[in-house]
Amino acid sequence: MANILSVKGLYGGYGSQMVVRGVSFEVGRGEFLGIIGPNGSGKSTLLRLATRILKPSAGSVMLDGKNIRSIDSKAFFRRVAFVSQDTIIQFPFTARQIVLMGRIPHLKRLQFETRRDLEIADRALALTDTSHLAERPIDSLSAGERQRVIIAKALAQEPELLFLDEPTSHLDIGHQARTLDLLKKLNMEKNLTIVMVLHDLNLASAYCDRLIMLNDGVIYREGCPDEVLTYQNIEAIYHTVVLVNKSRITSRPNIVVVPGGVAFTKEKRVNNG
Amino acid sequence: MKSRIKIKITMLLFILAASIALGLSRGAVDIPFLSLFEMPNRPILYLRFLRILVAAVAGSGLAVSGIALQAILRNPLAEPYLLGTSSGAALGAVIAVILGSAGLYLPPAAFLSAVLSVTLVYAIAKQGEHIPVQSLILSGVIVSVALSAIIVFLVSISSDGALHGLMWWLWGSLEVYDMKLLSVVALIVFAGIAAIFFFSQDMNAMSVGEEYASHVGVKTEEVKKILFFITSLVSASIVCVSGIIGFVGLIIPHIMRLAVGPDHRVLIPCTCVAASAFMILCDMMGRTLLAPLEIPIGVITAVVGAPIFIILLKRKQRIR
């Protein structure tokens, strides 16, 4: 499996503050990779560095062996799309207009969308189950509907590689499952490579082929969910006591928080020194 | 959907044609429309025609600058004077009057000092290579307040009667006294609108969000810098010929967004037509309501614009 993305010795952050401090990893074509880690561990910053939003202080990100800084930004976003946490949109664009913006990297300036662009947008709306919302203003949709429209916009870019930053954090459990099922389906059927930041360890465990566990701007563990999601690793970086079972459905790790466990870890640390 | 837009555009063009006809035929002196074109009335026709031209230039320039700033700042209150052009221009004009050289040097003084104040706003807001939108708005407000204070101070210590005339200029006037100036400004405004239109797609994406725009390949920092420069140049030039005309740059963009939607590729041309018609009608009212006295156009734009806007806003809310 050829690597679509390769990150080498990446450093970056805001001003003089380094948030990502020496991260290297590879993403195989067609892989479903999850990035997990506590708040402030550098997950979102890593995605911003990998999608040209932030300039790295050191290190490189290569897309198919080419440094992303040397790729023209429109050409880059014809191949790579990004879905952020939650986008609050004030201007009354309709859902279809938002999805059509995914075609911007494919269009010339002042060029109106062709019939083909409209078809691609319609297909993206259908895939994300939002066709019935097409003419609604985006600011009148619920958070779940809006997030699906934003994913449709990313799909309208026709990317080979899709980054998502906590795409399900504002969604209820039903919409979480539907969104991730859709991503899994695109991953399996269209060989779309997915790199996703997730807070929910159980969803990460159930859907991702491989996980990268970030802590304090560096990779703490990397591997399949079985290797990464052990109670020792979770306790070490989240300072939380958890029980790790095996899911009866996916036979992958299933994490249960132990109530009062945070106090327990603090006590233990005090006792140990 | 597409045909509804076409109907709206046709209606707008019709309104523009009607307001041009009204602007030509109505004035301080009553002349029947057809006899306007007879030889002895030609100078009056010419003067009215010039005012229509200024109205169209100032109206479209201010409204399109407003659109661009609202989109890239993602702030519905943004308007062309937000970044300090109006207070800067006013200060320049006051200084020119106090120095006794208002007649010839008022436009260049107003323009220069508008450009200086925008530069100041920009310099305060800038953080390295990056211009954060929030600090730009804040520094615009701060510089405007500071400059207004200086203006009030200068006016209060000077006993010059000419400053009273200036107050009138500060509320806007479409009187043309310099054809050369008008042609230069018209050229700048026209080029500016064309340049802003060129960035329509970028503004569409940026009005959704800056990171969102970056993620479809828009070079947001570059676009912001270019559009700040163009809108400042356009509004500073307009201030030189017509003084400070409020409300057009704020309200026409909102009205047109309600009417034709937020897609800038449609919104910008429609706004040019609507803003021109609006200004021509406001100017016509300013000239005729209390003839032979003339009401400053800034007063009319505010008095007429605000109710139209409120009605549209309320109707839109009811639809939701």
Interface residues (C-beta under 8 A of the other chain):
Chain A: T51 R52 I53 S73 K74 A75 F76 F77 R78 A81 F82 S84 T87 I88 I89 Q90 F91 P92 F93 T94 Q97 I98 M101 G102 I104 P105 L107 R109 L110 F112 E135 S140 Q157
Chain B: M1 A71 R74 P76 F197 F198 F199 S200 Q201 N204 A205 S207 V208 G209 E211 Y212 S214 H215 V216 G217 V218 K219 R257 G261 P262 D263 R265 R320
